[in-house]
Amino acid sequence: MKNSLLLFLILLWIIPVNAQKRAMTTDDILNMINPGAALMSPDGSFVIYGKSELKWEDNKRETTYYYIPADSGESYQYIGEGGGSDLKFSPDGKFISLKRSVDDKQQLFLLPTKGGEALQLSEHKSSVSNYRWSSDSKKIYFKADVPRTSEEEKKYKAGYDQLFVDEPPNGQTEGNWNHIWVIDLETKEESRLTKGEHIIGGFDVSPDMNRIVYTARFENRRNQQYKSEIFLFTPADSSAVKLTDNEVPEGNINWLPDNMHIVYSAADDDKWELRQNKLWKMNVNDKSYEMISGNFGGDISSTYIKPDGKTIYFTGIEKTNTNLYSLNIDNRVVRRLTNKKGSLSVIDFDKNRSRFLYRLEDAVTPPDFYVADLNKPEAEIRLTDFNPWIQDSLQLADFDIVNWNSYDGLEIEGLLYHPDDYKQDVSAPLLLHIHGGPAGVFRNSFSPRYHVWAGLGYVQIAPNVRGSTAYGDEFLRGNMRDIGGGDYRDLMSGVDMLIEENQVDSTKMAVRGWSYGGILGGTVVTKTHRFKAASLGAMVSDWSSEYALGFNYDVRLWYIGGEPWSNPDGYRQRSPATHADNVTTPTLFLHGAKDRVDTPGQSLIFFTYLKDIGKADTRYIKFKREGHGFSEPRNQRVRDIEEIKWIQKYITGEEWTPWERKEKKEKNK
């Protein structure tokens, strides 16, 4: 009887709380606190993390850094108003290095971990780029551009600023040769190490500090990343030896503790293949190498080498989930060390590789920072709770992973979102999401926009079509020479599945996507009239004209093949704008004016075609100051609001009224 009464009282308390929950809005997304950069102290005892918060009045976000014990506890602001970026601990743990802008140039600063102010270390004539600590914590190696001489600067400001395109070091935009420098912490003296004319990418310094490995290229054409090679530099005699000679871009270079071997990532060892990056081990003395990660079928990132040089830890994505993995360098065995249904992204390790810091989220849980010991990763310690109000006061979508067979029997996996109050009565509208890439992937991670759409009543499906990463090389190569073919049919087979299961109203369907999602979305509206609205962001509509302006290596090498002059029919037929006369779907175009990945003229082409043909309503919104991804909060809000207005207009037949932003309540904590 007592237990029944207790249950009744609990239910009375729970029901009103749930009843007060409301649907998520675009402003809730903007108001969220986002995790920033984070790092763990070398001894694993504490963590410094960034917290990104909206400054609406300034139309930006601002990151503040905090200190917290790794076993959790009270946090406090650690870095003052000056802030900083690219934070790193010295190996001995005595300093945190960071970069700040001084006279419009990024300079190195040092902050004692015991407390005090950050003091400027470098006074370089150009901005400090990426940098590395020496193993003895006495020096910092950094990359920086070759600055103009005073005479060159004078002429440049006088108007002699003409751009000689693709004449090194220029590409389509102004370029600079660069070098690796070293600065002594005690004397603050800087010394340039490398010589010659080159553009250096990543680099690493050997543990004994006697040699440096780096990637470099000697030209700057936009689609020739494959001309980058690995070099071995010896500071003692300023010699540089080329270690690779192929047509593959290598990256993520790290020394092993023996000072003789390096580990790096590359898709292949001969030519630039459409494959997921593998890890390779090379002996820099004789240039012999071997692939060491061949049995892992997912996507690899964030590698950390154990001090004994026998194990590599990495973040791995397999299908929709992300976890921590280990790779035994000797026997090449890969083991999954965590088993999260969601996204666990490793951020840092302690010096001994026994404790790790990570970011954790899933489709219905916003990201936060956690710490765990490697020998017992399931006993995690939560460090932050940035947005408790989201799950406390908002109605989030119901989420599931679904599978279906496409037209040719290939199994496709996707993310499915239902409104919180969803009833399977064939009345719900459908929104089809298409990811970027093509080698992108929808992960089991928190995407707040999907919850906003669920609050508006939409069932949503986000398919990982053929060509997506994290499903193995064969799946990744599934749309080679077939972009807009099999991937399109994968999308439609997922839509048909929902219709056959009576989950959605087939007369109320919309499609949206960004980048490749916008490109494939453009193909969708040229091939079918089934969608009543489309939103295409940062898309390409005409491959021939984009060949000279944007990225084209993946189209040229894999997705279409050849060039506009050698394969004109391929480029023409795979271009959505070619088939604009087929479009009857009302289509919205969204594009950043400074987008250099997919140039803004591409949306203008398709928009103009549709406008002149006159079969489909269309609108094009160009966002000033924005690139491929948007950074200004007000542009983000307008983008999302206008997209919702457009789709609601053609799905519900009504003029949707946007939420009014309440300035006084812009922080929900």
N, C-alpha and C positions, 0 to 999 in steps of 0.2 A: 504493500500500500504506500509506504514511504517512497519507494523507488518510483512508483507511478506518479505520485504527486510531484516529485522532483523533476521527472521527465516533462510533465505538463507545464511546470513553471519555466523550464528551459525553453520549451517550444513557444510559450507566450513571449519570452524575451527575444528569441531568434526571429520570429515572424515579422514584428514591426521593423527590426533592423534591416532585414532583407527587402521589406516593402519600400523602404526609403531609398534604395539604390536607384541610380539614374543611368541613362545611357551615356557612353563616353562621347566627348566632343573633340573637335580639332583643337580647341583651346586647352583641353586637358593634355593633349600631346605636347603642346608648346610649354605648358607649365611643369611638365615632368622634370625631375632632377635626373640628369644622365651621368653615369659613371664616366670619369675622365681617365687619364693615364694613371697607372699605379706601379709601385715597385716595392720589393721586399728587401729588408736589410740583409747584408751578407750572413749574419748569424741567425737570421730567421726570427728575431725577437719582435720586430715591429714592421709596420707597413705605412707607406706614404701613398695616399690616394687623392685623386682629383674629383671634384664635384662640380659639374657643369650646370649652371642655373640661368634661367631666362632673365635678361635685362630688357624688358619690352620697351621702356622709354628710350633706350639707346639702340634698339633694333639689333641686338646681338645676344650671344650667350657668353658668360664669363665663368672661367674655371678657377676654383680656389682649392688649395691643397691642405690636407689634414694628416695628422699623425694618429695612429691607433696601435695599441699592442697587438701582436699577432694572435694572442689568446683572447682577443676581444676586450672590451672595456670602454672607458671614456675616450673620446677623440677630441682633438683640439686643432685649431688652425696652425699650420706649421710654417708656411711660407707667407710672407707679408703681401701687401697690396701690389708689390712689383711683379708678383707671379713668376712665371717662367714656363719653359717647355723643354722636352727631351731630357727629363731628369734621369740621372744615373748615380748609383753609389760607387765610390771608390772601392777597390777590392778589399782594403783593410777596414772599410766601414767608417772611416773618420770624416768623410766629406760626401755631400751630395753635389754633383755638378748639374748645371742647368744652363739654358740659353735665354738671354733677354735682348731686346732691341735697344741699341745705343746708336743714335744718329742714323737711324734706318738700316743699321747693320746688326745681324745677330752675333752676339759675343758670348764667350763662356764666363760663367760666374761659379763661385764655390761657396757652399753653405756648410759650416761645421755641423755635424749631426748632433753634437752636444748642445747646440743652440747658438744664437747670434745672427748677425745680418749676412746676407749673401754679398760677397765682395767680387768685383770684376777681376777676372784673370787675364783675358785676352783683350788686345786692342788691335785686332787685325784690320787690314785695309779693305777687306771684303767680308761678307757674311760667313760665319762658321756654319758648315753643313753638318753631316753626320760625323760622329767622333767616337773614340774608344779610349778607355783608360789603359795604361801600362799595368802589367801584372804586379809591379812593386808599388803602385799607387803614387809614383813620383812624377809621372808625365801623363799628358793627354795628347793623343794623336787625333788630328782632325783634317777634314777635307774642306777646301775653300777655292773659290774661283780666282783666276788671275785677274787682278784689278786693272783698270785702265791707268796709264801713266797720267801725270798732271797735264801734259800736253794733249794727250788723247781725250781726256775728260773735257778740256777747254774747247777743243774742236767739236766734240759731241754735243755739248750744250749750245754751241754756236749754230748748229743745224746740220752738221756733217754726221747725220745719224741714219743714213740710208742702209737698208737691209739687203745684203747680197744673199739671197735665199739658197740654202743647201750648199753654201761655200763655207767649209769648216772654219770656225766652230759653230757657225749658224746652221739652223735647220729652217723650218718654216717661220720660226721666231728667233730673236737674238740668242746666241749661245756664247759660252765662254769655255776656254780651256780651264782645267783645274789641277790642283796638286794636293798631295798629302803633306801636312805640316806636323810638327811636334812642338809642344810648349812645356817648359820645365816649371813645376809648381813653385819651387823655391825662388828661382831667379826671374820668372815670368818671361824668359827669353824664348823667342820663337825661331824655329829653323825649318826651312823648306827641305823636304826629303826627295821627292820625285822630280824628274826633269822631263823636258820635251813637251810636245803638244798632244794632249789626250784629254778625254773626258772619262774620269774615273767614276765608277758606280759604287758598289759596296767594297769594304775592305776589312781585314782583321790583322792583328799584330800577334806574332807567335809568343807563347808564354815566356820564352827566354829573351824576347825583344830583339832578336837578331835578324828576323826576316818579317816581311809584310806580304800578304797576298791581297790582290785587288782585281776587280774586273775593269776593263777599259776598252774604249773604242776611239777611233781616230777620225771619225766623221760624225755628223749629227742628223742624217736624214731620218725622217720621222718613223718610217716603217722598216728600219734596218737594225733592229735590236740584236739580230742574230750575228752581227759583226763584232759584238762584244766578246772578248776572250779573257781568260784568267792569266794574270802575270804574277811572278814571284820577284819581289824587290828586296835587295840586300843593302841596308843603309851604309854598311861599312865601306862598300866600294861603289855605291849608287848604280849597281847593275840591275837590270830588269830582264827576266827570262820569261818567255811566253810558254805557258803550261798547256794550253788547249789550242786546237786549230780545227775548228769545225764551223757549222752554221747553226749553232744553238745558243740562245742566251742563258748563261749560267748565273746563279745568284745565291744569296744566303750562305756566304762562305764563312767557315769557322775552323780554327786550328784545333787539332787534337792535342792532348797534353804532351805527347812525345816530341813536339817541335818538328816533326817530319811528315805528318799526314794532315790533310785538310778534308773536311766534309762540305759538300755543296749540293745545291739542288739544280736539276735540269730535266727536261722532258726526255732527252735522248742524248747520245754521244756523237751523233753524226749530223743530222739535220733537224730542223725545227718541226717536230711532229706534234699532231694533236693528241697529246697524251697528258695525263696528270703528272706533275713533277715528281721525279724520283730523287732519292738521296744517293750520292756517290762519294766514294772515298778515294783520295789520290795520294800517292807518295810523291812529294814535290821534288825529291832528289832525282828520281828516274822517270817521272811523269806517268808511271803505271797507275791504273785506276780500275775500279770495279763498282757496279751497282750494288747497293747494300739494302735497298728497301723494296725489291721487286715483288714480294709476296703481299704487299699492302695495296688494296684496291681503292682506298679512299683518297682524300685530299690532305696533304701534309702542310703544316705551318708551325711557327713558333718552336724551333728546335733548341734543346738544352743538352749539353754534353756532361756526363758524369765525370768527376775529377780523375777517375782511373782510366778514362778514355775507352771504356768497354761498352757503354750504354748511351743511347740518345733517347731523350724524352721529347715527345712532340704532341701538339694538338692535331687530332685527326678527325675529319668529317667522313662519316659513312652513312649514305642515304640522308636522312633528315636529322640525325643526331651527331653531336660533337663530344668527344671524350679525350682523356689523356691516354697516350700509348707509350710503350717502350720498344726500342729496337736494339737487340743484341748485335753489336757490330761484327763480332766474330762469326756467329752462326746465322745471322740475318733473320732471326725469329722476332716477329712483332707480336706484342701482347697488349691487350686492352686492359688498362689499370683501373678505369672507372666505368661505371655502367649507368650513365645518366640517360633518361629519356628527355632530351632537351639539348641545350648547348652549353657545354663546359669549355671555356676558352682559357688556356693557361696563359698567365701574364708574366710570372716571374718565379724563380726558385731561389732558395738560399744558396750559399756558396757550396755547400756539401751535397746539394741536390737531394736533400732528405725531406724538405718541406716546400710546398708550392702554394702560390697565390693564384687565384683564378676568378673569372667572372662567370656567373651561372644564371641562366634564364630558361624559360620555355614559353610556349605559345600563350599561356595565360598567367605568367609570372614575370614581372619586369626584372631587369638585371640588377644584381648586387655583387659585392666582393666577398669571397670566402677564402679560407686557408685550411689546408689539410696536411697531414703527415703522409709521406709516400708509403710507409709500411701499413697504414690504416686509413686509406683515403675516404672510406665511408663515414669516418668520424669527423665530419667537417665542422668548421667553426665559421659562423656567419659574422662578418665584420660590419656590414652596413644594412640599412633598411631605408633606402632613399625615398620610396613612394608607397608607404603603407596605405594611404588614402585610396589608391587605385582599386585594390581588392576589397577595401572596407566600404567604399561608397559608390562604386561603379558596377554596372552590369556588364560583364565581359562575355564574349562569345563562348559557346561550347565548341570544343576542338577535337578533331580526330585525324588519324592518318588513314588514308584509303588507298586501295589498289584496284586496278582494272587492266584488262587486256586491250591493247590498241588494235588497229585494223589488221596488223600482220601477226598478232599473237604476242607481241612484246609487252611485258608487264610494265606498267607505268604506276608510279606512286605520286600521291599528292596530299596536300593539306586541305582539310575541309572544315569550314567554320559555319556554325549555325547560330542564329539569334538565340538569346537566352530563353525567350518564350516561344521557341519554334514549335509549330504544329505541322506535321507532315500531311497537309491537305491540298497539295498542288497549287497553293496560292502564293508561295514565296518567290520574289524575284531572285535572279541569279546574277552574280558578278564573277566573271572569269578573270583571274590575275595571271599575268605572264611575267616571268622573272627576266632579269638582265643577263647578259653574257655574250654569245649563246652559252658559254660554259659557266653559267651561274647555277644556283640551286636554292630552292625554298627550304629553309631549315626550321626545325622545331625551336623557334626563338620568338621573343616578344615583338610583334609588329602591331603597334597601337592603331594604325589606320584600319586594320581589319576589324578591330573591335568597334571602331566608329561606324563602319559599314554595317556590322551586325546590329548595332543599335538602331540603324535606319531600316532594319528588317530584311537585309540581304543574306541569302545563303551564298557562300563564297567557296570557290575551289581554286587552288593554286597548284597546278600540275608540274612535276619535274619531268618534262618531256625529254625525249632522246636528244643527246647533246649536252645534258646537264652533267655537272661534275659530281664526284663522290659516289658514283655508281659503277666505277670501273672504266677502263680504257675503251672497251668495246662499246659501251653505252655512250661514252663521251664522243666517240667518233660516229655516232649513229646518224648525224645529219650532215656528214661530209658530202659536198656536191649536191646537197638536197635541202638547203635552208628554205624554209617556207613550204616544205613538202611533208615528210613524215612527222616533223614536229607539229605542224598544223593539224594533222590527223590525230595525233596524240591528244591535243587539246580537245578536239571535237568528240573523241571517243569518251573522254571524261565527262563532258557536258551531256552526251547521250546517256551515259550511265545514270546521272542524276535525274534525267527526264524519265527514263525507264523505271526508276525506283520511286517515281512520283514525289520527288523531293522539291521540285521547283516548277514554276509556271514557264513553259517554253515560249510563251509570248512576251515575257518580261525578262529579257536577258541583255546584259551589258558586258563589255570587255575593256580592260585597261592594262597598260604596261608602260615601262620606262626603259629606254635604251633598246637593247634587243627585244625587250617586252613590247616597246612601241613599234619596233620594226615588224615583229611577227604579228602584232595586233593590226598593223597596216595590211599585212597579207590576209588576215582573217576577214576584214571587211571587204576585200576585193573578191574573196572566194565564196562568201555566203551572205545572205540577207537576213539571217536568223537573229542577229543582234540589233537591238533597237537604239543603242547608244554605244559610242566608243570614245575612250580618252587615250591619246597617244602622246607620250612624253619623250623628249630627246631622241626622236626616231630618225631613221634614214629611209628616204623614199626612192632615191635614184642612185644606184651603186656606181654608175659610170662617173657622174659628177663628183661623188664623194671620194672617189679613188685618189684624186689629187689633194683633197682638202683635209680628210680625216684619217683615222686609222684604217688600214686596208690589208694588213698582212694576213689576218685570219680569213678574210674573204678571198684573197688572192691564193693563199696556200691551201685552204681547206673547204670553205663553205660554198663557194661558187667555182673557184679554180681558174687560173689564168688571169688575163688582164682584159680591160674593155676592148682593146684592139685585137687580141688573140681569141677572145671568147665573147664577142659582142652580144650574141643571142642569149648566152647564159646571164650576163649582167643585165640585159634588158628584161628578160622574162622573170628574173628573181627580184626585180624592183617593184614595190607596190605601186608607185606612181604610173608605171606602164599600164596598169589595169584599173586606173582611176575611174574609167567609164562604167565599171561594174558596181561602183559603190553607191548604195542607197542609205547606208547607216549614218545618222547624224554623228559627226566626228569632231572632237575637240583636240587641238594641238597645243602642247605646252613645251616651251623650249627656253633655255638660258641663252642670253645674247652672247655670252663669252664661252659657250661650249665648244671645246676643241676635240672632244671625243667623237661626237656626232654633231656636225656643224648646223647652226640654226637655219641656214638656207634650205635644209632638207625638209623641215616641216613647212616652210614657205612654199616649196615646190608642190607638195601634195595638197596643201590648203588652196593654193591658187588653181590647181587643176580642178578640184572639187567645186570651188567657187564658180569657175567658168563653165563647167559642165552643167551645174545647177540641179543635179538629181538629189543631192544630200545636203542638209543643213551643215554648216561648218563654222568653226571659230578658231582663231590662232592668237594665243597670248604669249608674247615674248617678254621675258623677265630681265630687266637691266641688271648688270653687275654679276649675274649668276653664270656659273659654268655648268658642267654635267650634273653636279649635285648642288643643291641650293643651300646657302649658308645664312641668309638673312631671315629672321623669324617672320617678318611681315610678308615677304615673298612666299615663304612656306605656307602661311595662313591663306593668302590669296589663291595660291596654287590648289590647295586642298579644297577650299570652299568652292572655287569655280568648278572644280571637277565634280564635286557632289551636286552642285546646282545643275550642271549639264546632264548628268546621268539621271537625276531625279526628274528632270523636266520630261525626258523621253521615255522613262520607265513608268512613272506614276501619272504623267500627263498634267502635272501641276507645277507651278512656280514655287520652288522650295525657298523658305525663308531661313537664311543662315542664323546661327547663334550670334547673339550680341556679346562682344567681349567685355567682361566685367573687370575693369582695370584694378579695382581695389581688392579683387580676389584672385589675382593672377598667380599667387603661390598657394598651392594646396599641399600642406605638409601634415 
